[in-house]
Amino acid sequence: MNTSQAYQTLEIKNDASFDEVKIAYRKLALELHPDRSKGDDKKFKLVTEAYHILKNNQDTQSKNKSWDFTDDETKQKKDVRKNNSQWGAPPKNDPPQQDWSKYTQEFEDENPGFWKEYERKFWEAYDAKVNNNGKNEEFEKTKEPKKQPNLFVNVDPSLCIGCCSCEMIAPNVFEVDRLSRMNPKSKVHNMKGAGINKIMNAAETCPTKAIIVENLDTKEKLYPH
């Protein structure tokens, strides 16, 4: 894949800024993440490959110099990075299912400031939905019934990416560790911290459907469906 193809893969113009590259990558990574879509992982791999190509170009332009291998140790470090970035089947001793979160983990670690922009845009869209046509749709959804079911609430560690929406909607239920370098960043600290409607609203807002909600009395799985 060349630079032009990388821009096309991320569905952005060739003169897009690197901030636009990051936003486009994050959007597509969320949409195509195999743990969420359960579909063909080829598109997800291509999107990640395209991001790394453009990121490497950005790094090269910023440094204005090429790598100079002066000793074997430095060369070995680059070889390790190169091997880790290659696509392919996992080693035989690994479990058959890929840990897909590792492909976005590097992006999250390298761009902690990006989450502020991600959260800002998320809540702009959320607020727009709340105030759509003067009708507070989300407020109506979070009105609670007097009789509350006995709920089990948990976060799937294989899906959580720490987007923070759950904590912002139901802070008395969910907590996000923004300093953690490992998933899941979000956890449930009080299953009784909010009513069913607010918890369901938080679950439905999660972009990767990482929040599990069950009725303990009826054994019914409420979310994801």
Secondary structure, 3 states (H helix, E strand, C coil): CCHHHHHHHCCCCCCCCHHHHHHHHHHHHHHHCHHHHCCCCHHHHHHHHHHHHHHHHHHHHHHCCCCCCCCHHHHHHHHHHHHHHCCCCCCCCCCCCCCCHHHHHHHHHHCCCHHHHHHHHHHHHHHHHHCHHHCCHHHHHCCCCCCCCCEEEEECCCCCCCCCHHHHHCCCCEEECCCCCCCCCEEECCCCCCCHHHHHHHHHHCCCCCEEEEECCCCEEEECC
